[in-house]
C-alpha cells in the first residue's frame, strides 16, 4: 500500500517541471508547461510508489486534483 500524499505528488510535479511557484490543484497543468515527457515521468514515479496509472489516464485530465482522485481509488 502506498503512502503517497497529495502534497508529495504536487512537490514532485513542481520539481520535474522546474516550477517554483505554487500549482493550483484545480488548473490544467498544461498551462504551467506540462508535456508528454513529464506525464510519462509522473506515471513512472507513481508506478515506483506502487500505484499503476497509465499515461493516457494522466494525459486525459492533467489536473492535480483529478490525478489525486485516480490515485485514491488505487491506494
Phi and psi restraints in degrees (value plus and minus 20) as a CYANA .aco file:
   2 UNK   PHI    -102.0   -62.0
   2 UNK   PSI     130.1   170.1
   3 UNK   PHI    -132.2   -92.2
   3 UNK   PSI      -1.4    38.6
   4 UNK   PHI     -79.4   -39.4
   4 UNK   PSI     119.2   159.2
   5 UNK   PHI    -133.5   -93.5
   5 UNK   PSI     142.3   182.3
   6 UNK   PHI     -79.8   -39.8
   6 UNK   PSI     -57.7   -17.7
   7 UNK   PHI     -83.3   -43.3
   7 UNK   PSI     -61.3   -21.3
   8 UNK   PHI     -85.9   -45.9
   8 UNK   PSI     -61.6   -21.6
   9 UNK   PHI     -81.4   -41.4
   9 UNK   PSI     -66.9   -26.9
  10 UNK   PHI     -80.1   -40.1
  10 UNK   PSI     -64.9   -24.9
  11 UNK   PHI     -81.6   -41.6
  11 UNK   PSI     -63.2   -23.2
  12 UNK   PHI     -82.2   -42.2
  12 UNK   PSI     -65.3   -25.3
  13 UNK   PHI     -81.5   -41.5
  13 UNK   PSI     -63.6   -23.6
  14 UNK   PHI     -80.5   -40.5
  14 UNK   PSI     -61.5   -21.5
  15 UNK   PHI     -84.1   -44.1
  15 UNK   PSI     -68.9   -28.9
  16 UNK   PHI     -91.4   -51.4
  16 UNK   PSI     -42.0    -2.0
  17 UNK   PHI    -111.3   -71.3
  17 UNK   PSI     -24.8    15.2
  18 UNK   PHI      33.4    73.4
  18 UNK   PSI      22.7    62.7
  19 UNK   PHI    -125.0   -85.0
  19 UNK   PSI      97.2   137.2
  20 UNK   PHI    -107.3   -67.3
  20 UNK   PSI     -41.2    -1.2
  21 UNK   PHI    -108.7   -68.7
  21 UNK   PSI     152.1   192.1
  22 UNK   PHI     -90.0   -50.0
  22 UNK   PSI     122.9   162.9
  23 UNK   PHI    -115.2   -75.2
  23 UNK   PSI     115.9   155.9
  24 UNK   PHI     -97.3   -57.3
  24 UNK   PSI      98.9   138.9
  25 UNK   PHI     -87.1   -47.1
  25 UNK   PSI     -28.8    11.2
  26 UNK   PHI    -126.0   -86.0
  26 UNK   PSI     -19.9    20.1
  27 UNK   PHI    -112.0   -72.0
  27 UNK   PSI     130.0   170.0
  28 UNK   PHI     -87.6   -47.6
  28 UNK   PSI     103.5   143.5
  29 UNK   PHI     -88.8   -48.8
  29 UNK   PSI     -33.0     7.0
  30 UNK   PHI     -80.3   -40.3
  30 UNK   PSI     -55.7   -15.7
  31 UNK   PHI     -87.4   -47.4
  31 UNK   PSI     -39.5     0.5
  32 UNK   PHI    -111.9   -71.9
  32 UNK   PSI     -22.2    17.8
  33 UNK   PHI      84.9   124.9
  33 UNK   PSI      -8.8    31.2
  34 UNK   PHI     -82.9   -42.9
  34 UNK   PSI     116.2   156.2
  35 UNK   PHI    -152.1  -112.1
  35 UNK   PSI     158.2   198.2
  36 UNK   PHI     -83.5   -43.5
  36 UNK   PSI     -55.8   -15.8
  37 UNK   PHI     -83.1   -43.1
  37 UNK   PSI     -63.3   -23.3
  38 UNK   PHI     -89.0   -49.0
  38 UNK   PSI     -54.3   -14.3
  39 UNK   PHI     -83.3   -43.3
  39 UNK   PSI     -59.9   -19.9
  40 UNK   PHI     -83.3   -43.3
  40 UNK   PSI     -59.3   -19.3
  41 UNK   PHI     -82.0   -42.0
  41 UNK   PSI     -60.9   -20.9
  42 UNK   PHI     -86.4   -46.4
  42 UNK   PSI     -62.3   -22.3
  43 UNK   PHI     -80.6   -40.6
  43 UNK   PSI     -60.7   -20.7
  44 UNK   PHI     -86.2   -46.2
  44 UNK   PSI     -63.3   -23.3
  45 UNK   PHI     -78.0   -38.0
  45 UNK   PSI     -66.0   -26.0
  46 UNK   PHI     -83.6   -43.6
  46 UNK   PSI     -61.9   -21.9
  47 UNK   PHI     -80.9   -40.9
  47 UNK   PSI     -59.7   -19.7
  48 UNK   PHI     -83.8   -43.8
  48 UNK   PSI     -46.7    -6.7
  49 UNK   PHI    -106.7   -66.7
  49 UNK   PSI     -18.6    21.4
  50 UNK   PHI      67.6   107.6
  50 UNK   PSI      -2.5    37.5
  51 UNK   PHI    -138.2   -98.2
  51 UNK   PSI      95.0   135.0
  52 UNK   PHI    -116.0   -76.0
  52 UNK   PSI      90.0   130.0
  53 UNK   PHI    -152.5  -112.5
  53 UNK   PSI     106.4   146.4
  54 UNK   PHI     -94.1   -54.1
  54 UNK   PSI     133.4   173.4
  55 UNK   PHI     -69.5   -29.5
  55 UNK   PSI     -68.0   -28.0
  56 UNK   PHI     -82.3   -42.3
  56 UNK   PSI     -53.8   -13.8
  57 UNK   PHI     -84.2   -44.2
  57 UNK   PSI     -60.5   -20.5
  58 UNK   PHI     -91.3   -51.3
  58 UNK   PSI     -61.7   -21.7
  59 UNK   PHI     -87.9   -47.9
  59 UNK   PSI     -49.9    -9.9
  60 UNK   PHI     -84.2   -44.2
  60 UNK   PSI     -55.7   -15.7
  61 UNK   PHI    -160.3  -120.3
  61 UNK   PSI      60.0   100.0
  62 UNK   PHI     -97.9   -57.9
  62 UNK   PSI      44.6    84.6
  63 UNK   PHI    -152.0  -112.0
  63 UNK   PSI     108.7   148.7
  64 UNK   PHI     -73.3   -33.3
  64 UNK   PSI     -66.2   -26.2
  65 UNK   PHI     -86.0   -46.0
  65 UNK   PSI     -52.6   -12.6
  66 UNK   PHI     -87.2   -47.2
  66 UNK   PSI     -64.3   -24.3
  67 UNK   PHI     -81.2   -41.2
  67 UNK   PSI     -61.2   -21.2
  68 UNK   PHI     -82.6   -42.6
  68 UNK   PSI     -57.0   -17.0
  69 UNK   PHI     -82.6   -42.6
  69 UNK   PSI     -62.5   -22.5
  70 UNK   PHI     -81.9   -41.9
  70 UNK   PSI     -63.8   -23.8
  71 UNK   PHI     -83.5   -43.5
  71 UNK   PSI     -65.4   -25.4
  72 UNK   PHI     -80.0   -40.0
  72 UNK   PSI     -51.6   -11.6
  73 UNK   PHI     -88.6   -48.6
  73 UNK   PSI     -39.7     0.3
  74 UNK   PHI    -130.2   -90.2
  74 UNK   PSI     -23.5    16.5
